[in-house]
Amino acid sequence: MKKLTVSDEGELPVRIAAVLRDAIVEGRLSVDQRLPSEQDLAEQFGVSRPTVREALKRLAAQSLIRTQRGATGGAFVNRLSYDTAAAQLITTSTLLLSMNAVDFETACEARYALERACVPFAAARRTPDHLAAMRAEIARQAEPGLSDEAFCASDVAFHRALVDAAANPVLSYQLAGAVEAMQPLMNMITFTARSRERIVALHSAIADAIEAGDASAADAALSALAAYSTALGEQVRQSRGVRKANGNA
């Protein structure tokens, strides 16, 4: 491996982790390649082994490396999967939304704009399994006595199936945060005001259009769902404003 150097800015473990991460991203450290030992890295960077160990922990937390014990063990460059990366993206997206107090309208706009990009591909590439997954969630959503929590989970699963029907792992990864972070946020805000029957009807229209290979009809149904969600968000916002004005917040 080409000799690595570290900049003079930031904490040492962070800086060392950044150098190693760049080497992985740029291909200077390839998948399954063993990294130099902690001692070798410590000498190369002119730091202590505990400092190197902390840097490696940061890389492991990002799933960029894995460690193995034994005579043939050490730290190895990991092969990232879309599923692993998606899980990290969902966590990051959820934190960003909650910490930055993204308003409902912004989340709704972004989430549906991204999902609509999948519709033409889903209409052309959907498989029986994708359709079965969407139909199963629609049936579940229509069950009497289904809890709000279960309905929200099923709502997310339906849209996940729609996105996956596009059969494009890059799109599925990119939309993981939109569907599985933004959708729960939207559900949490609107679940008390929405009509389950209307949502089930719109979901059914989307599934019917996808099954028929009609991208335009699917897009229209998804757009109608987006408009309904936006209207619900405004309804809830106004309702909360009235309660606050009346001193009942």
C-alpha positions in Angstrom: 0.0 0.0 0.0 1.2 3.5 -0.8 2.4 5.4 2.2 -0.3 7.5 3.8 0.0 10.8 5.4 -2.3 12.6 7.7 -3.2 16.3 7.7 -2.8 18.7 10.6 -6.5 19.4 11.2 -8.9 17.7 13.6 -8.4 14.9 16.1 -5.9 12.3 15.3 -8.3 9.2 15.1 -10.7 11.2 12.9 -7.9 12.3 10.6 -6.4 8.8 10.3 -9.8 7.3 9.7 -10.4 9.8 6.9 -7.1 9.0 5.2 -7.9 5.2 5.3 -11.5 5.9 4.2 -10.2 7.8 1.2 -7.8 5.0 0.3 -10.7 2.6 0.3 -13.0 4.8 -1.7 -10.2 5.6 -4.3 -9.4 1.9 -4.6 -5.9 2.1 -3.2 -7.2 -0.4 -0.6 -9.4 -2.9 -2.3 -12.2 -5.2 -1.1 -10.9 -8.0 1.2 -7.4 -6.5 1.3 -5.8 -6.7 4.7 -4.8 -3.4 6.2 -1.3 -3.0 7.8 -1.1 -4.0 11.4 -1.9 -1.6 14.2 1.8 -1.4 14.9 2.7 -0.7 11.3 0.0 2.0 11.0 1.1 3.5 14.3 4.6 3.8 13.0 3.5 5.1 9.6 1.3 7.9 11.1 3.7 8.5 14.0 1.0 7.9 16.6 0.2 5.4 19.4 -1.5 2.1 18.8 -4.6 3.1 20.8 -5.0 6.1 18.5 -4.9 3.8 15.5 -7.3 1.4 17.2 -9.8 4.3 17.7 -9.5 5.2 14.0 -10.2 1.6 13.0 -13.2 1.5 15.3 -14.6 4.5 13.4 -14.1 2.7 10.1 -15.7 -0.5 11.5 -18.7 1.6 12.7 -19.2 2.7 9.1 -19.0 -0.9 7.9 -15.9 0.0 5.8 -13.7 -2.6 7.5 -14.2 -5.9 9.4 -11.8 -7.5 11.9 -10.8 -11.1 12.2 -9.0 -12.8 15.0 -6.3 -15.5 14.9 -3.0 -16.0 13.1 -4.6 -14.9 9.8 -6.6 -12.2 11.3 -6.5 -8.4 11.3 -8.5 -5.6 9.7 -9.8 -6.2 6.2 -11.6 -3.9 3.7 -15.3 -4.8 3.9 -17.6 -5.3 0.9 -20.5 -3.0 1.5 -24.0 -4.2 0.6 -26.9 -2.0 -0.4 -28.9 -3.3 2.6 -26.2 -2.4 5.1 -25.7 1.0 3.5 -29.5 1.6 3.4 -29.8 0.9 7.1 -27.2 3.5 7.8 -28.9 6.0 5.5 -32.2 5.5 7.2 -30.6 6.2 10.6 -28.9 9.3 9.3 -32.0 10.6 7.5 -34.1 10.1 10.6 -31.6 12.0 12.8 -31.4 14.8 10.2 -35.2 15.1 10.1 -35.6 15.1 13.9 -32.6 17.3 14.8 -33.2 19.9 12.1 -37.0 20.0 12.6 -37.8 19.6 8.9 -41.3 20.8 8.3 -44.0 18.4 7.1 -44.5 20.1 3.7 -40.8 19.9 2.9 -40.6 16.2 3.9 -43.7 15.4 1.9 -42.5 17.2 -1.2 -39.1 15.5 -1.2 -40.4 12.1 -0.3 -43.1 11.9 -3.1 -40.9 13.6 -5.7 -38.2 10.9 -5.2 -40.7 8.0 -5.1 -42.4 9.1 -8.4 -39.0 8.6 -10.1 -39.4 4.9 -9.5 -42.9 4.6 -10.9 -42.0 4.2 -14.6 -39.5 1.5 -13.8 -41.8 -0.3 -11.4 -44.6 -0.3 -14.0 -42.2 -1.9 -16.5 -40.2 -4.3 -14.2 -42.5 -5.4 -11.4 -42.6 -9.1 -10.6 -45.4 -11.2 -9.1 -43.5 -11.0 -5.8 -43.5 -7.2 -5.8 -47.2 -7.2 -6.6 -47.9 -9.8 -3.9 -46.1 -7.7 -1.4 -48.1 -4.6 -2.2 -51.4 -6.5 -2.2 -50.5 -8.1 1.1 -50.0 -4.7 2.7 -53.2 -3.3 1.2 -55.1 -6.3 2.7 -53.4 -5.7 6.0 -54.3 -2.1 6.0 -58.0 -2.9 5.5 -58.1 -5.2 8.6 -60.6 -4.0 11.2 -58.9 -3.2 14.5 -55.4 -2.8 13.1 -53.5 -0.6 15.4 -52.2 2.8 14.3 -48.6 1.6 14.8 -49.2 -1.5 12.6 -51.0 0.6 10.0 -48.1 2.9 9.8 -45.6 0.0 9.5 -47.7 -1.5 6.7 -47.8 1.9 5.0 -44.0 2.0 4.9 -43.8 -1.6 3.7 -46.2 -0.9 0.8 -44.1 2.0 -0.4 -40.9 0.0 0.1 -42.4 -2.7 -2.2 -43.3 -0.1 -4.8 -39.7 1.3 -4.8 -38.2 -2.2 -4.9 -40.4 -3.0 -7.9 -38.3 -0.6 -9.9 -35.6 -3.3 -9.7 -32.8 -0.7 -9.4 -30.7 -1.2 -6.2 -29.2 2.3 -6.5 -32.7 3.8 -6.5 -33.8 1.5 -3.7 -30.8 2.7 -1.7 -31.3 6.3 -2.4 -35.0 6.1 -1.5 -34.5 4.2 1.7 -34.2 7.4 3.7 -37.2 9.0 1.9 -39.5 6.1 2.5 -38.4 4.6 5.8 -37.4 7.9 7.5 -39.8 10.5 6.0 -42.9 8.3 5.7 -42.9 7.4 9.5 -42.5 11.2 10.3 -45.5 12.0 8.0 -47.6 9.2 9.5 -46.8 10.3 13.0 -48.1 13.8 12.2 -51.2 12.8 10.2 -52.4 9.5 11.6 -55.2 11.0 13.8 -56.7 12.9 10.8 -56.4 10.5 7.9 -59.0 8.2 6.4 -57.7 4.7 6.2 -60.3 3.9 3.6 -59.0 6.6 1.3 -55.4 5.6 1.8 -56.3 1.9 1.0 -58.2 3.1 -2.1 -55.2 5.1 -3.3 -52.8 2.3 -2.6 -55.1 -0.1 -4.5 -55.1 2.3 -7.5 -51.3 2.5 -7.4 -51.0 -1.3 -7.3 -53.6 -1.8 -10.0 -51.7 0.6 -12.3 -48.4 -1.0 -11.6 -49.8 -4.4 -12.3 -51.3 -3.1 -15.6 -47.9 -1.6 -16.5 -49.6 1.9 -16.7 -47.0 4.3 -15.4 -49.2 7.4 -16.0 -52.0 6.0 -14.0 -49.7 5.0 -11.2 -48.1 8.4 -11.2 -51.5 10.0 -11.0 -52.6 7.9 -8.1 -49.3 8.6 -6.3 -49.7 12.3 -7.0 -53.2 12.1 -5.5 -51.8 10.5 -2.4 -49.2 13.2 -2.1 -51.9 15.9 -2.4 -53.9 14.1 0.2 -50.9 13.9 2.6 -50.1 17.5 2.1 -53.7 18.5 2.8 -53.7 16.4 6.0 -50.6 18.0 7.2 -52.1 21.5 6.7 -55.3 20.3 8.5 -53.3 19.1 11.5 -51.2 22.3 11.6 -54.3 24.5 11.6 -56.0 22.3 14.2 -53.0 22.6 16.5 -52.9 26.3 15.9 -56.6 26.6 17.0 -56.0 24.6 20.1 -53.0 26.7 21.0 -55.0 29.9 20.5 -57.7 28.5 22.8 -55.1 27.6 25.4 -55.6 23.9 25.1 -52.1 23.0 23.7 
